[in-house]
């Protein structure tokens, strides 16, 4: 059975480029050549160049109406890199017959054509090959010199349109496996902590954050690894289940974005110039903003004190409600937005606080004002707030490291316990989400009794709720059925910074189990 051939092109559009699906149809009518799908003038001009190249290669141009469609139709397309793919789609359309049961072969063709039918070499070839791999194409045909070969057997080199047509003919006769040797889910996972020396207590704090869906604030002098730690938080989260994947795919689809692997929790770093409108709604009407695009994953707030107050309020509002809402076109548009906040900042304005060989030039009042810019209410939403000190790498280079599986298994085990605990509460799944549905507190017992004794010292509903849920997460991580006094003590210590006058004081992490 002859396979169905799907033709794809590539547009050089930033580092990742743009995959373009190409379909051609030969119809009865006055001879003409139409291209639809938001082509710019450079693509429209390619019509005469393609016809000349095909004639020079010995092909007869159909004396009928030619219609070529470019997808996705809503994305503007520019450049001459689609010449080869456009010509091939026309050449194959003449004899193409639909065969629904036939297997599909995806072929990407890249390159500009000369009037003689020869291909023009291009510097964006590597980007096209990588784009073809990610899209699961079986083959990628790129321009090159006659007789030139690529080390990858599924990347073919064509010096002319005729050569490319012969290569496609060979593929049809001898179809083979896909260009991408591994699917996204099978590809090698990125390292978690195995390439991070030291910071053992910080790694454990990140584990607690991921295990219970607790937000995290890391602060310390410049160069201590704050941004690095925040960027690793989503790698601790287990793959999304089917329900979460479908929600994430729907959200990204509304923004005309495609996820490489919906199973992997996303991580969105919010730029400092992001506006309130961009966070709650995208650039287009009724499209999702940054908050919704981080659903089920992590929102990274790098150098937290540099964001505008309006944006901080938008992040806080979405975090509290679990959704974003915008009304750009006069109609309310709501998207789910449940995420973990992972923020980092310097402990003082000059960045010297906590640095051994540097003296902090800030007064006590200036340090307090530095933190007060964020507001106590916002800081309290971070269940974990930890200082990061400089690491003496040469002294720690031989220190034994836990494998990544140690932390990931701990997170998975703790999350499984929470899913069972809240199985009758569909509104939430994890301890850190109890803030979204306070009645779920009835799932806790001993924790509430213990905190009643400490209410006078650690008052405040939000503070109490954060302490209860974090202590329960710590117990879950270490597979304890009951929360211990030590778990509460650890929770208090991980939450005390940023309020009162605790901005940089020693924390006895010896009580934290690891």
Helices and strands as residue ranges (DSSP letters): E 4-11, E 18-27, E 32-36, H 41-56, E 65-71, H 83-93, E 104-109, E 112-113, E 119-120, H 125-135, E 139-143, E 155-158, H 161-173, H 200-212, E 216-220, H 226-236, H 242-254, E 267-269, H 276-280, H 290-293, E 298-301, G 304-306, H 309-321, E 323-326, E 333-336, E 340-345, H 364-372, H 376-379, E 384-388, H 393-396, H 404-421, G 431-436, G 438-443, H 446-454, H 461-477, H 485-495, G 509-511
